[in-house]
Amino acid sequence: MQDQGRSTRKRTGGRLKHFSNRKKHQLGRHPTETQVGEGRFRTVNVRGNGTKTRALATDVASVNDGAETVTATITDVVENDANPNYVRRNIITKGAVIDTDAGRARVTSRPGQTGHVNAVLLE
């Protein structure tokens, strides 16, 4: 279970006193870690009676080259500043550089939050 409440430590590194129990609105979820592969999606209920579609795996990206947007097939993750291990595991996050049949592109969307991959073609 992920806790997104107040930190248990001060800026100096000292411990803070625990003064309340965890609340439901402070609970988080584990990261989705969208992989390259055949499309798999999951719908998640979120606060405020809304839903999010999480992409567990996808092999399609909307790639923009400045003038037009094309749908391209993702072949590989080339670079990921979020975590070097994500490149080996083919995990797509925002900011990752992916290899597509349209060329190399940087991901601008959050596939684990929105359910699809938007990317901008690199020169």
LINJOSUL-V670986 format. One record per residue. SS is DSSP state (H for helix, E for strand, - for the rest). D_CENTER is the distance of its C-alpha to the mean C-alpha in Angstrom with 1 decimal. Layout:
((SS/D_CENTER) (SS/D_CENTER))
//
This chain:
((-/18.4) (E/16.3) (E/18.5) (-/17.5) (-/21.1) (-/23.3) (-/23.3) (-/26.2) (E/27.2) (-/28.9) (-/28.2) (-/31.2) (-/29.7) (-/32.1) (E/31.3) (-/31.1) (-/33.1) (-/31.4) (-/32.7) (-/30.9) (-/29.1) (-/25.4) (-/24.8) (H/22.7) (H/20.9) (H/19.8) (E/18.1) (E/14.4) (-/12.4) (-/11.0) (-/7.3) (-/6.5) (-/6.2) (E/6.6) (E/9.9) (E/12.4) (-/15.1) (-/16.9) (-/15.0) (E/14.3) (E/13.0) (E/13.6) (E/14.7) (E/14.4) (E/17.1) (E/16.2) (-/18.8) (-/21.2) (-/21.8) (E/18.6) (E/16.1) (E/12.5) (E/11.7) (E/8.9) (E/8.7) (E/9.7) (E/11.1) (E/12.0) (-/14.5) (E/14.9) (E/13.8) (E/15.6) (E/17.0) (E/19.0) (-/21.9) (-/23.3) (-/25.9) (-/24.3) (E/21.1) (E/21.2) (E/19.4) (E/18.8) (E/18.2) (E/15.6) (E/17.6) (E/15.9) (E/13.4) (E/15.8) (E/14.3) (-/11.3) (-/12.3) (-/9.8) (-/11.7) (H/14.6) (H/14.4) (H/11.2) (H/13.5) (H/16.0) (-/13.9) (-/12.4) (E/8.7) (E/6.6) (-/4.1) (-/5.7) (-/9.3) (-/9.6) (E/13.0) (E/13.5) (E/17.0) (E/18.1) (-/21.6) (-/21.7) (E/21.1) (E/18.5) (E/15.7) (E/13.0) (E/9.8) (-/10.1) (-/7.9) (-/4.5) (H/4.9) (H/4.1) (H/6.3) (H/8.6) (-/9.2) (-/9.9) (E/9.5) (E/11.7) (E/13.0) (E/16.1) (E/18.8) (-/19.9) (-/23.6))
//
